[in-house]
Amino acid sequence: MDYSVIPPEELLLVCSQTRDAPPWTEFVRRFHPLIARVVVRVARQWGESAPHVFDDLIQDTYLKLYAERTNLSQKFKPTHPNAIYAYIKVFTANLVHDHFKASRSKKRSSGTDISIDSPLFEHRAEGSATSSTVSLDRSVLLQQIESCLQTIAPGVEGHRDRRIFWLYYRVGLHASEIAALPMSGLTIKGVESTLLRLNRQLRELLVNRDRGISLSRIIEKGNQSAESL
C-alpha cells in the first residue's frame, strides 16, 4: 500500500492500529516539519536553545505518539479539514511544556538530574514498600548500564548509539522501527549492527569491571521494563 497518497487522518488511523514501519515512516516524513517547529518554538520559550535538546524532544514526541498509538483514534476527533495538524501541534507543545515543568520541579526539589536524559525513562513512584524497592533496584541497574554506555559510546558522537540501545531494550522498539526514526540515520541492518556492537562492548566492560551484572540480566531487565510501558 502506498501510504504517501492517503489523507493524514487515515494515516493516523492506520498508525494507531499497527506497529509496522512503513506507515510510521510516512507519518514521520509528513509531520516532522510541524513537530520540529513546535518543539523549537516551545523549548525556546523555556530558555532552551541547545540543538541536541531539540532533537531529544522531537524523538520523545514520536515515541509518545507511538506508545499511545492505540488511543490516538479515540482521542482525535476531526472537526475540520486541518484538525489533524492542530492535534499534532497541541500534542507536541504539551509534551515539551510537561518536560520542562518536570525538569524545573525536579531541580528545585533535589538539585540533581537523573542520569538517563529522556523523560520517557523516568520511574513512577509505587505505593508499596516492596514495589519501591524493586523500582529503586531497577533504577540503580539502569544507571549502571548508562554509565557503561557513556564509557563505550561517549559524548555527542555516541549519543545516537546510546539512544538506539535504550529504544530497543527500554522502550521495546524493533530495529525496523528505530531505523524509521530520523535520529538513527541507519538502515535496519545498521541498527542491528549497532546493538550487537554495544552488547559485545558492554559484556567486555562488565567482565573487566567485575560488576557482577551479566548481559543476560541487562537484557532481561530491559525487556521487562519495555513490557511495563
ABEGO torsion letter per residue (X at the ends): XBAAABBAAAAAAAAAABABAAAAAAAAAAAAAAAAAAAAAAAAAAGBABAAAAAAAAAAAAAAAAAAAAAAAAABBBABAAAAAAAAAAAAAAAAAAAAAAAAAAAAAAGBBBABABAAABBBBBABAAAAAAAAAAAAAAAAAAAAAAAABBEAAAAAAAAAAAAAAAAGBBAAAAAABAAAGBBAAAAAAAAAAAAAAAAAAAAAAGAGBBAAAAAAAAAAAAAAX
